Amino acid sequence: MRLELKRSKVRRVVSSVAIAIATLAAILMPVTPAHAAYGPDQTVSLTVNSNAGPSLTLAQLTGTLAFDNGNTKFRYALRLCWGSGAYPMPNFHISINGSTVLYPTLTSTTTAPSGCQVSLFLYDGEYTHSTTVANVTLYVTGGWFYPGNTYNSRTKSVTYDNPYN
């Protein structure tokens, strides 16, 4: 009977120690922060045409933009077409909340589709903002010469609201 009593005591002590160790491990284990998830891609399509002289397509910006549900990030996959009537190469930038400006870095080029000259310029990335991203505005500028040597430029923009705020 004494042997059974000792075994029972040992089991209870071992069980208590195991519970204490498991509880301590759970308390000390670092908590992994939740990762924000991206919402659905929003289609980007912006064309800049000349507004004087012959009608020319100066630039086309196409692709996708998506916001994260944590309200501080967005990702983009954009393609810039240099229109066949444009000179010099068009450019674009992104404005976050109407103030912060982002100039995306060219990630690669590919063969230009019909209507574009030189190459199709690819910009893929992700941007993390220091505060809540309320909206993102894309600005595209293209230029051309008309009449003769007079340089003209035109800028168009489109704004995308963050659906999570």
Salt bridges, closest charged atoms under 4 A:
ASP41 OD1 - ARG75 NH2 3.25
ASP124 OD1 - ARG79 NH1 3.07
